[in-house]
Amino acid sequence: MRHLCCWIAMVFVVAASIPEDHAVTADLACETARMVVQDRQQLHPTPPAPAGDACENCHGTGKLGDGKIAVECPACHGTGKRPKSVCVNCPK
């Protein structure tokens, strides 16, 4: 309960200190959003792309299945190579 009272008091102090100029408030919001995005990138960096040219979905075989039943890989359209386009499920 003591922490809740302190938190409520802090919220009122911060809310009272926000300037009436909306441009400053917008700048603060943009700067905060930018900092959050940078922090998330540092915590969860994007993994490097695989070195080979094999399709990540079918591992270069061009087919997906359990050994008895196989279908053409929808990502590489059966070529077994990584798609060059950003659009993976585009029509041929």
DOBA-963419 format. One record per atom (N, C-alpha, C, O): residue in three letters; x, y, z; atom name; chain. Coordinates in steps of 0.1 Angstrom, whole numbers. Layout:
# DOBA-963419
<node ALA, <X, Y, Z>, CA, A>
...
***
This chain:
# DOBA-963419
<node MET, <8, -12, 0>, N, A>
<node MET, <0, 0, 0>, CA, A>
<node MET, <9, 13, 0>, C, A>
<node MET, <6, 22, -6>, O, A>
<node ARG, <20, 12, 7>, N, A>
<node ARG, <29, 23, 8>, CA, A>
<node ARG, <35, 26, -5>, C, A>
<node ARG, <36, 38, -9>, O, A>
<node HIS, <38, 16, -13>, N, A>
<node HIS, <44, 18, -26>, CA, A>
<node HIS, <34, 24, -36>, C, A>
<node HIS, <37, 32, -45>, O, A>
<node LEU, <21, 20, -34>, N, A>
<node LEU, <11, 25, -43>, CA, A>
<node LEU, <9, 40, -41>, C, A>
<node LEU, <7, 47, -50>, O, A>
<node CYS, <9, 44, -28>, N, A>
<node CYS, <8, 59, -25>, CA, A>
<node CYS, <20, 67, -31>, C, A>
<node CYS, <18, 77, -37>, O, A>
<node CYS, <32, 61, -30>, N, A>
<node CYS, <43, 68, -36>, CA, A>
<node CYS, <42, 68, -51>, C, A>
<node CYS, <46, 79, -57>, O, A>
<node TRP, <37, 58, -57>, N, A>
<node TRP, <36, 57, -72>, CA, A>
<node TRP, <26, 68, -76>, C, A>
<node TRP, <28, 75, -86>, O, A>
<node ILE, <14, 68, -69>, N, A>
<node ILE, <4, 78, -73>, CA, A>
<node ILE, <9, 92, -72>, C, A>
<node ILE, <6, 101, -80>, O, A>
<node ALA, <16, 95, -61>, N, A>
<node ALA, <22, 108, -59>, CA, A>
<node ALA, <32, 112, -70>, C, A>
<node ALA, <32, 123, -75>, O, A>
<node MET, <40, 102, -74>, N, A>
<node MET, <49, 104, -85>, CA, A>
<node MET, <42, 107, -98>, C, A>
<node MET, <47, 116, -106>, O, A>
<node VAL, <31, 100, -101>, N, A>
<node VAL, <24, 102, -113>, CA, A>
<node VAL, <18, 117, -113>, C, A>
<node VAL, <19, 123, -124>, O, A>
<node PHE, <13, 121, -102>, N, A>
<node PHE, <8, 135, -101>, CA, A>
<node PHE, <19, 145, -103>, C, A>
<node PHE, <16, 155, -110>, O, A>
<node VAL, <30, 143, -98>, N, A>
<node VAL, <41, 152, -99>, CA, A>
<node VAL, <46, 153, -114>, C, A>
<node VAL, <48, 164, -119>, O, A>
<node VAL, <47, 141, -120>, N, A>
<node VAL, <52, 141, -134>, CA, A>
<node VAL, <41, 147, -143>, C, A>
<node VAL, <44, 155, -152>, O, A>
<node ALA, <28, 144, -140>, N, A>
<node ALA, <18, 150, -149>, CA, A>
<node ALA, <17, 165, -147>, C, A>
<node ALA, <14, 172, -157>, O, A>
<node ALA, <20, 170, -135>, N, A>
<node ALA, <20, 185, -133>, CA, A>
<node ALA, <31, 191, -140>, C, A>
<node ALA, <31, 203, -143>, O, A>
<node SER, <42, 184, -142>, N, A>
<node SER, <54, 190, -148>, CA, A>
<node SER, <54, 190, -163>, C, A>
<node SER, <64, 195, -169>, O, A>
<node ILE, <44, 184, -169>, N, A>
<node ILE, <44, 183, -184>, CA, A>
<node ILE, <41, 197, -189>, C, A>
<node ILE, <31, 203, -185>, O, A>
<node PRO, <48, 202, -198>, N, A>
<node PRO, <46, 216, -203>, CA, A>
<node PRO, <33, 216, -212>, C, A>
<node PRO, <28, 206, -217>, O, A>
<node GLU, <28, 228, -213>, N, A>
<node GLU, <16, 230, -221>, CA, A>
<node GLU, <18, 231, -236>, C, A>
<node GLU, <9, 229, -244>, O, A>
<node ASP, <31, 233, -239>, N, A>
<node ASP, <35, 234, -253>, CA, A>
<node ASP, <35, 219, -259>, C, A>
<node ASP, <42, 211, -255>, O, A>
<node HIS, <26, 217, -269>, N, A>
<node HIS, <24, 204, -274>, CA, A>
<node HIS, <36, 199, -282>, C, A>
<node HIS, <38, 187, -284>, O, A>
<node ALA, <43, 208, -288>, N, A>
<node ALA, <55, 205, -296>, CA, A>
<node ALA, <66, 198, -287>, C, A>
<node ALA, <72, 189, -291>, O, A>
<node VAL, <67, 204, -275>, N, A>
<node VAL, <77, 198, -266>, CA, A>
<node VAL, <73, 184, -262>, C, A>
<node VAL, <81, 175, -261>, O, A>
<node THR, <60, 183, -259>, N, A>
<node THR, <55, 170, -255>, CA, A>
<node THR, <56, 159, -266>, C, A>
<node THR, <60, 148, -264>, O, A>
<node ALA, <54, 164, -279>, N, A>
<node ALA, <56, 154, -290>, CA, A>
<node ALA, <70, 151, -292>, C, A>
<node ALA, <73, 139, -295>, O, A>
<node ASP, <79, 160, -290>, N, A>
<node ASP, <93, 157, -291>, CA, A>
<node ASP, <98, 147, -280>, C, A>
<node ASP, <106, 138, -283>, O, A>
<node LEU, <93, 149, -268>, N, A>
<node LEU, <96, 140, -257>, CA, A>
<node LEU, <91, 126, -261>, C, A>
<node LEU, <98, 116, -258>, O, A>
<node ALA, <79, 125, -266>, N, A>
<node ALA, <73, 112, -270>, CA, A>
<node ALA, <81, 105, -281>, C, A>
<node ALA, <84, 93, -280>, O, A>
<node CYS, <85, 113, -291>, N, A>
<node CYS, <93, 107, -302>, CA, A>
<node CYS, <107, 103, -297>, C, A>
<node CYS, <112, 92, -301>, O, A>
<node GLU, <113, 110, -288>, N, A>
<node GLU, <126, 107, -283>, CA, A>
<node GLU, <125, 94, -274>, C, A>
<node GLU, <134, 85, -275>, O, A>
<node THR, <114, 93, -266>, N, A>
<node THR, <112, 81, -258>, CA, A>
<node THR, <110, 69, -267>, C, A>
<node THR, <116, 58, -264>, O, A>
<node ALA, <102, 70, -277>, N, A>
<node ALA, <100, 59, -286>, CA, A>
<node ALA, <113, 55, -293>, C, A>
<node ALA, <115, 43, -295>, O, A>
<node ARG, <121, 64, -297>, N, A>
<node ARG, <134, 61, -304>, CA, A>
<node ARG, <143, 53, -294>, C, A>
<node ARG, <150, 44, -298>, O, A>
<node MET, <143, 58, -282>, N, A>
<node MET, <152, 51, -272>, CA, A>
<node MET, <147, 37, -269>, C, A>
<node MET, <155, 28, -267>, O, A>
<node VAL, <134, 35, -269>, N, A>
<node VAL, <128, 21, -267>, CA, A>
<node VAL, <132, 12, -278>, C, A>
<node VAL, <136, 1, -276>, O, A>
<node VAL, <131, 17, -291>, N, A>
<node VAL, <134, 9, -302>, CA, A>
<node VAL, <149, 5, -302>, C, A>
<node VAL, <153, -6, -305>, O, A>
<node GLN, <158, 15, -299>, N, A>
<node GLN, <172, 12, -298>, CA, A>
<node GLN, <175, 2, -287>, C, A>
<node GLN, <183, -7, -289>, O, A>
<node ASP, <169, 3, -275>, N, A>
<node ASP, <171, -7, -265>, CA, A>
<node ASP, <166, -21, -268>, C, A>
<node ASP, <173, -30, -265>, O, A>
<node ARG, <155, -22, -275>, N, A>
<node ARG, <150, -35, -280>, CA, A>
<node ARG, <160, -41, -290>, C, A>
<node ARG, <162, -53, -290>, O, A>
<node GLN, <166, -33, -299>, N, A>
<node GLN, <175, -38, -308>, CA, A>
<node GLN, <188, -43, -301>, C, A>
<node GLN, <193, -53, -306>, O, A>
<node GLN, <192, -37, -291>, N, A>
<node GLN, <203, -42, -284>, CA, A>
<node GLN, <200, -54, -276>, C, A>
<node GLN, <209, -63, -275>, O, A>
<node LEU, <188, -56, -271>, N, A>
<node LEU, <185, -68, -263>, CA, A>
<node LEU, <182, -80, -272>, C, A>
<node LEU, <186, -91, -269>, O, A>
<node HIS, <176, -77, -284>, N, A>
<node HIS, <173, -88, -293>, CA, A>
<node HIS, <178, -84, -307>, C, A>
<node HIS, <170, -81, -316>, O, A>
<node PRO, <191, -86, -309>, N, A>
<node PRO, <196, -82, -323>, CA, A>
<node PRO, <191, -92, -333>, C, A>
<node PRO, <188, -104, -330>, O, A>
<node THR, <190, -88, -345>, N, A>
<node THR, <185, -96, -356>, CA, A>
<node THR, <196, -107, -359>, C, A>
<node THR, <208, -103, -360>, O, A>
<node PRO, <192, -119, -361>, N, A>
<node PRO, <202, -130, -363>, CA, A>
<node PRO, <208, -128, -377>, C, A>
<node PRO, <201, -123, -386>, O, A>
<node PRO, <221, -132, -379>, N, A>
<node PRO, <227, -130, -392>, CA, A>
<node PRO, <220, -140, -402>, C, A>
<node PRO, <216, -151, -398>, O, A>
<node ALA, <221, -137, -415>, N, A>
<node ALA, <215, -145, -425>, CA, A>
<node ALA, <224, -158, -427>, C, A>
<node ALA, <236, -156, -425>, O, A>
<node PRO, <218, -169, -430>, N, A>
<node PRO, <227, -181, -432>, CA, A>
<node PRO, <236, -179, -444>, C, A>
<node PRO, <233, -172, -453>, O, A>
<node ALA, <248, -185, -443>, N, A>
<node ALA, <258, -183, -453>, CA, A>
<node ALA, <255, -190, -466>, C, A>
<node ALA, <259, -185, -476>, O, A>
<node GLY, <248, -201, -465>, N, A>
<node GLY, <245, -209, -478>, CA, A>
<node GLY, <234, -203, -486>, C, A>
<node GLY, <228, -193, -482>, O, A>
<node ASP, <232, -209, -497>, N, A>
<node ASP, <221, -205, -506>, CA, A>
<node ASP, <209, -214, -505>, C, A>
<node ASP, <199, -212, -513>, O, A>
<node ALA, <209, -224, -496>, N, A>
<node ALA, <198, -233, -494>, CA, A>
<node ALA, <186, -226, -488>, C, A>
<node ALA, <187, -217, -479>, O, A>
<node CYS, <174, -231, -492>, N, A>
<node CYS, <162, -225, -487>, CA, A>
<node CYS, <161, -229, -472>, C, A>
<node CYS, <163, -241, -468>, O, A>
<node GLU, <157, -220, -463>, N, A>
<node GLU, <156, -222, -449>, CA, A>
<node GLU, <144, -231, -446>, C, A>
<node GLU, <144, -238, -435>, O, A>
<node ASN, <133, -230, -454>, N, A>
<node ASN, <121, -238, -451>, CA, A>
<node ASN, <122, -253, -454>, C, A>
<node ASN, <118, -261, -446>, O, A>
<node CYS, <129, -256, -465>, N, A>
<node CYS, <130, -271, -468>, CA, A>
<node CYS, <144, -276, -467>, C, A>
<node CYS, <147, -287, -470>, O, A>
<node HIS, <153, -267, -463>, N, A>
<node HIS, <168, -271, -461>, CA, A>
<node HIS, <174, -275, -474>, C, A>
<node HIS, <183, -283, -474>, O, A>
<node GLY, <170, -269, -485>, N, A>
<node GLY, <176, -272, -498>, CA, A>
<node GLY, <171, -283, -506>, C, A>
<node GLY, <176, -286, -517>, O, A>
<node THR, <161, -291, -501>, N, A>
<node THR, <156, -302, -508>, CA, A>
<node THR, <145, -299, -518>, C, A>
<node THR, <143, -306, -528>, O, A>
<node GLY, <138, -288, -516>, N, A>
<node GLY, <127, -284, -525>, CA, A>
<node GLY, <114, -290, -522>, C, A>
<node GLY, <104, -287, -528>, O, A>
<node LYS, <114, -299, -512>, N, A>
<node LYS, <102, -306, -509>, CA, A>
<node LYS, <100, -306, -493>, C, A>
<node LYS, <110, -306, -486>, O, A>
<node LEU, <88, -306, -489>, N, A>
<node LEU, <84, -308, -475>, CA, A>
<node LEU, <76, -320, -473>, C, A>
<node LEU, <67, -323, -481>, O, A>
<node GLY, <79, -328, -463>, N, A>
<node GLY, <71, -340, -460>, CA, A>
<node GLY, <77, -349, -450>, C, A>
<node GLY, <88, -345, -444>, O, A>
<node ASP, <71, -360, -448>, N, A>
<node ASP, <76, -370, -438>, CA, A>
<node ASP, <84, -381, -444>, C, A>
<node ASP, <88, -390, -437>, O, A>
<node GLY, <86, -381, -457>, N, A>
<node GLY, <94, -392, -463>, CA, A>
<node GLY, <85, -400, -472>, C, A>
<node GLY, <89, -404, -483>, O, A>
<node LYS, <72, -402, -468>, N, A>
<node LYS, <63, -410, -477>, CA, A>
<node LYS, <55, -400, -485>, C, A>
<node LYS, <52, -402, -497>, O, A>
<node ILE, <51, -389, -479>, N, A>
<node ILE, <43, -379, -486>, CA, A>
<node ILE, <51, -366, -487>, C, A>
<node ILE, <57, -362, -477>, O, A>
<node ALA, <53, -360, -499>, N, A>
<node ALA, <61, -348, -500>, CA, A>
<node ALA, <53, -339, -509>, C, A>
<node ALA, <47, -342, -519>, O, A>
<node VAL, <55, -326, -506>, N, A>
<node VAL, <49, -315, -514>, CA, A>
<node VAL, <60, -305, -517>, C, A>
<node VAL, <70, -304, -511>, O, A>
<node GLU, <57, -298, -528>, N, A>
<node GLU, <67, -287, -532>, CA, A>
<node GLU, <68, -276, -521>, C, A>
<node GLU, <57, -272, -516>, O, A>
<node CYS, <79, -272, -518>, N, A>
<node CYS, <82, -262, -508>, CA, A>
<node CYS, <75, -248, -513>, C, A>
<node CYS, <78, -244, -524>, O, A>
<node PRO, <66, -242, -505>, N, A>
<node PRO, <60, -230, -510>, CA, A>
<node PRO, <69, -218, -509>, C, A>
<node PRO, <67, -208, -516>, O, A>
<node ALA, <80, -219, -502>, N, A>
<node ALA, <89, -207, -501>, CA, A>
<node ALA, <98, -206, -513>, C, A>
<node ALA, <100, -195, -518>, O, A>
<node CYS, <104, -217, -517>, N, A>
<node CYS, <113, -217, -529>, CA, A>
<node CYS, <107, -222, -542>, C, A>
<node CYS, <114, -223, -552>, O, A>
<node HIS, <94, -227, -541>, N, A>
<node HIS, <88, -232, -553>, CA, A>
<node HIS, <95, -245, -559>, C, A>
<node HIS, <95, -247, -571>, O, A>
<node GLY, <101, -253, -550>, N, A>
<node GLY, <107, -265, -554>, CA, A>
<node GLY, <121, -264, -559>, C, A>
<node GLY, <127, -274, -563>, O, A>
<node THR, <127, -252, -559>, N, A>
<node THR, <141, -250, -564>, CA, A>
<node THR, <151, -254, -553>, C, A>
<node THR, <162, -259, -557>, O, A>
<node GLY, <148, -253, -541>, N, A>
<node GLY, <157, -256, -530>, CA, A>
<node GLY, <167, -245, -527>, C, A>
<node GLY, <175, -246, -518>, O, A>
<node LYS, <166, -234, -534>, N, A>
<node LYS, <174, -222, -532>, CA, A>
<node LYS, <166, -211, -525>, C, A>
<node LYS, <154, -210, -526>, O, A>
<node ARG, <173, -203, -517>, N, A>
<node ARG, <167, -192, -510>, CA, A>
<node ARG, <161, -183, -520>, C, A>
<node ARG, <167, -179, -530>, O, A>
<node PRO, <148, -178, -517>, N, A>
<node PRO, <142, -169, -526>, CA, A>
<node PRO, <150, -156, -526>, C, A>
<node PRO, <154, -151, -516>, O, A>
<node LYS, <151, -150, -538>, N, A>
<node LYS, <158, -137, -539>, CA, A>
<node LYS, <149, -125, -536>, C, A>
<node LYS, <154, -115, -532>, O, A>
<node SER, <136, -127, -537>, N, A>
<node SER, <127, -116, -535>, CA, A>
<node SER, <123, -116, -520>, C, A>
<node SER, <124, -125, -513>, O, A>
<node VAL, <118, -104, -516>, N, A>
<node VAL, <113, -102, -503>, CA, A>
<node VAL, <100, -109, -502>, C, A>
<node VAL, <96, -115, -491>, O, A>
<node CYS, <92, -110, -512>, N, A>
<node CYS, <79, -116, -512>, CA, A>
<node CYS, <81, -131, -513>, C, A>
<node CYS, <85, -136, -524>, O, A>
<node VAL, <78, -139, -503>, N, A>
<node VAL, <80, -153, -503>, CA, A>
<node VAL, <68, -161, -509>, C, A>
<node VAL, <70, -170, -516>, O, A>
<node ASN, <56, -156, -507>, N, A>
<node ASN, <44, -164, -511>, CA, A>
<node ASN, <38, -157, -524>, C, A>
<node ASN, <26, -157, -525>, O, A>
<node CYS, <46, -151, -532>, N, A>
<node CYS, <41, -144, -544>, CA, A>
<node CYS, <37, -155, -554>, C, A>
<node CYS, <43, -165, -554>, O, A>
<node PRO, <28, -151, -563>, N, A>
<node PRO, <25, -161, -574>, CA, A>
<node PRO, <37, -161, -584>, C, A>
<node PRO, <45, -152, -585>, O, A>
<node LYS, <39, -172, -590>, N, A>
<node LYS, <50, -174, -599>, CA, A>
<node LYS, <51, -165, -611>, C, A>
<node LYS, <60, -166, -619>, O, A>
***
